[in-house]
Amino acid sequence: MVTACLGGIIRDVLAGQPSILMRPELYFTAAALSSGLMVALSLLDVRIRVASVIAAGLGFALRAAAIVWRLGLPAYGPSEPG
């Protein structure tokens, strides 16, 4: 997760684009879900192969759902004066 996200951040900085962490797409969220779920399942003594399939499957499902249904997080932007 760290290498994927860090690589995306470096790419965005070099391209002059907003960081992947500041975009509304569910890239980082899906990666965080997968890695967190993998750790949790490992702590619950779930077999590594089963935990891997579950974690990867749910991360993929979240990202696929975000693409199909255009799901996203609130966009980052400067706050407007109230």
PyRosetta script that sets phi, psi and omega in degrees:
from pyrosetta import init, pose_from_sequence

init()
pose = pose_from_sequence("MVTACLGGIIRDVLAGQPSILMRPELYFTAAALSSGLMVALSLLDVRIRVASVIAAGLGFALRAAAIVWRLGLPAYGPSEPG")
pose.set_psi(1, -44.1)
pose.set_omega(1, -177.9)
pose.set_phi(2, -63.3)
pose.set_psi(2, -46.5)
pose.set_omega(2, -178.5)
pose.set_phi(3, -65.4)
pose.set_psi(3, -39.3)
pose.set_omega(3, 179.5)
pose.set_phi(4, -64.7)
pose.set_psi(4, -47.3)
pose.set_omega(4, -178.0)
pose.set_phi(5, -69.7)
pose.set_psi(5, -41.1)
pose.set_omega(5, 179.1)
pose.set_phi(6, -64.9)
pose.set_psi(6, -39.3)
pose.set_omega(6, 176.3)
pose.set_phi(7, -62.6)
pose.set_psi(7, -40.0)
pose.set_omega(7, 177.2)
pose.set_phi(8, -65.9)
pose.set_psi(8, -38.3)
pose.set_omega(8, 178.8)
pose.set_phi(9, -66.4)
pose.set_psi(9, -44.5)
pose.set_omega(9, 178.4)
pose.set_phi(10, -61.6)
pose.set_psi(10, -43.1)
pose.set_omega(10, 177.9)
pose.set_phi(11, -59.2)
pose.set_psi(11, -44.9)
pose.set_omega(11, -178.6)
pose.set_phi(12, -65.4)
pose.set_psi(12, -40.8)
pose.set_omega(12, 179.1)
pose.set_phi(13, -64.0)
pose.set_psi(13, -45.1)
pose.set_omega(13, 179.7)
pose.set_phi(14, -65.5)
pose.set_psi(14, -31.5)
pose.set_omega(14, 179.8)
pose.set_phi(15, -86.9)
pose.set_psi(15, -5.0)
pose.set_omega(15, -179.6)
pose.set_phi(16, 71.8)
pose.set_psi(16, 26.7)
pose.set_omega(16, -179.2)
pose.set_phi(17, -104.3)
pose.set_psi(17, 158.6)
pose.set_omega(17, 173.9)
pose.set_phi(18, -60.1)
pose.set_psi(18, 144.8)
pose.set_omega(18, -177.6)
pose.set_phi(19, -59.2)
pose.set_psi(19, 150.6)
pose.set_omega(19, 178.0)
pose.set_phi(20, -59.1)
pose.set_psi(20, -28.2)
pose.set_omega(20, 179.4)
pose.set_phi(21, -72.0)
pose.set_psi(21, -21.5)
pose.set_omega(21, -178.7)
pose.set_phi(22, -97.8)
pose.set_psi(22, -2.3)
pose.set_omega(22, 180.0)
pose.set_phi(23, -85.5)
pose.set_psi(23, 152.5)
pose.set_omega(23, -179.0)
pose.set_phi(24, -76.1)
pose.set_psi(24, -12.7)
pose.set_omega(24, -179.7)
pose.set_phi(25, -65.3)
pose.set_psi(25, 156.3)
pose.set_omega(25, -176.1)
pose.set_phi(26, -94.5)
pose.set_psi(26, 54.1)
pose.set_omega(26, 176.5)
pose.set_phi(27, -78.1)
pose.set_psi(27, -61.7)
pose.set_omega(27, -175.8)
pose.set_phi(28, -64.8)
pose.set_psi(28, -36.5)
pose.set_omega(28, -179.1)
pose.set_phi(29, -63.1)
pose.set_psi(29, -42.4)
pose.set_omega(29, 178.9)
pose.set_phi(30, -66.2)
pose.set_psi(30, -39.7)
pose.set_omega(30, 178.3)
pose.set_phi(31, -66.7)
pose.set_psi(31, -40.9)
pose.set_omega(31, 178.9)
pose.set_phi(32, -65.9)
pose.set_psi(32, -40.1)
pose.set_omega(32, 177.3)
pose.set_phi(33, -60.2)
pose.set_psi(33, -48.3)
pose.set_omega(33, -178.0)
pose.set_phi(34, -62.3)
pose.set_psi(34, -47.6)
pose.set_omega(34, -177.5)
pose.set_phi(35, -69.6)
pose.set_psi(35, -40.3)
pose.set_omega(35, 177.4)
pose.set_phi(36, -63.9)
pose.set_psi(36, -40.4)
pose.set_omega(36, 178.6)
pose.set_phi(37, -66.5)
pose.set_psi(37, -38.3)
pose.set_omega(37, 178.1)
pose.set_phi(38, -62.4)
pose.set_psi(38, -43.8)
pose.set_omega(38, 178.6)
pose.set_phi(39, -63.9)
pose.set_psi(39, -46.2)
pose.set_omega(39, -179.0)
pose.set_phi(40, -61.4)
pose.set_psi(40, -44.9)
pose.set_omega(40, 180.0)
pose.set_phi(41, -66.4)
pose.set_psi(41, -35.7)
pose.set_omega(41, 177.0)
pose.set_phi(42, -64.8)
pose.set_psi(42, -40.8)
pose.set_omega(42, 178.2)
pose.set_phi(43, -66.2)
pose.set_psi(43, -26.2)
pose.set_omega(43, 177.4)
pose.set_phi(44, -87.0)
pose.set_psi(44, 10.1)
pose.set_omega(44, 178.6)
pose.set_phi(45, 61.2)
pose.set_psi(45, 32.0)
pose.set_omega(45, 173.0)
pose.set_phi(46, -76.6)
pose.set_psi(46, 139.1)
pose.set_omega(46, 179.9)
pose.set_phi(47, -54.0)
pose.set_psi(47, 140.3)
pose.set_omega(47, -172.8)
pose.set_phi(48, -59.2)
pose.set_psi(48, -38.0)
pose.set_omega(48, -179.8)
pose.set_phi(49, -66.2)
pose.set_psi(49, -42.8)
pose.set_omega(49, 179.0)
pose.set_phi(50, -67.0)
pose.set_psi(50, -45.3)
pose.set_omega(50, 179.3)
pose.set_phi(51, -60.5)
pose.set_psi(51, -40.0)
pose.set_omega(51, 179.8)
pose.set_phi(52, -63.3)
pose.set_psi(52, -44.5)
pose.set_omega(52, -179.7)
pose.set_phi(53, -64.7)
pose.set_psi(53, -43.7)
pose.set_omega(53, 179.8)
pose.set_phi(54, -64.2)
pose.set_psi(54, -49.1)
pose.set_omega(54, -177.4)
pose.set_phi(55, -63.2)
pose.set_psi(55, -47.0)
pose.set_omega(55, 179.8)
pose.set_phi(56, -65.6)
pose.set_psi(56, -41.0)
pose.set_omega(56, -180.0)
pose.set_phi(57, -62.6)
pose.set_psi(57, -43.6)
pose.set_omega(57, 179.9)
pose.set_phi(58, -71.1)
pose.set_psi(58, -36.1)
pose.set_omega(58, 175.3)
pose.set_phi(59, -63.9)
pose.set_psi(59, -43.5)
pose.set_omega(59, 177.5)
pose.set_phi(60, -64.3)
pose.set_psi(60, -41.9)
pose.set_omega(60, -179.7)
pose.set_phi(61, -62.5)
pose.set_psi(61, -40.9)
pose.set_omega(61, 178.5)
pose.set_phi(62, -64.2)
pose.set_psi(62, -45.9)
pose.set_omega(62, 179.8)
pose.set_phi(63, -64.9)
pose.set_psi(63, -41.4)
pose.set_omega(63, 178.6)
pose.set_phi(64, -64.1)
pose.set_psi(64, -42.4)
pose.set_omega(64, 178.3)
pose.set_phi(65, -62.8)
pose.set_psi(65, -37.8)
pose.set_omega(65, 179.0)
pose.set_phi(66, -64.7)
pose.set_psi(66, -36.7)
pose.set_omega(66, 178.7)
pose.set_phi(67, -71.9)
pose.set_psi(67, -47.9)
pose.set_omega(67, -176.0)
pose.set_phi(68, -65.3)
pose.set_psi(68, -46.8)
pose.set_omega(68, -175.3)
pose.set_phi(69, -101.5)
pose.set_psi(69, 11.5)
pose.set_omega(69, 178.6)
pose.set_phi(70, 52.0)
pose.set_psi(70, 47.4)
pose.set_omega(70, 177.5)
pose.set_phi(71, -81.5)
pose.set_psi(71, 150.2)
pose.set_omega(71, 178.1)
pose.set_phi(72, -165.9)
pose.set_psi(72, 170.5)
pose.set_omega(72, 176.9)
pose.set_phi(73, -88.6)
pose.set_psi(73, 164.3)
pose.set_omega(73, 175.6)
pose.set_phi(74, -59.6)
pose.set_psi(74, 139.0)
pose.set_omega(74, -178.0)
pose.set_phi(75, -72.3)
pose.set_psi(75, 142.7)
pose.set_omega(75, 176.3)
pose.set_phi(76, -82.9)
pose.set_psi(76, 138.4)
pose.set_omega(76, 176.3)
pose.set_phi(77, -168.0)
pose.set_psi(77, 163.7)
pose.set_omega(77, 179.0)
pose.set_phi(78, -62.4)
pose.set_psi(78, 139.3)
pose.set_omega(78, -180.0)
pose.set_phi(79, -71.5)
pose.set_psi(79, 143.0)
pose.set_omega(79, 180.0)
pose.set_phi(80, -85.1)
pose.set_psi(80, 142.5)
pose.set_omega(80, 177.6)
pose.set_phi(81, -62.1)
pose.set_psi(81, 136.6)
pose.set_omega(81, -173.5)
pose.set_phi(82, -90.3)
pose.dump_pdb("model.pdb")
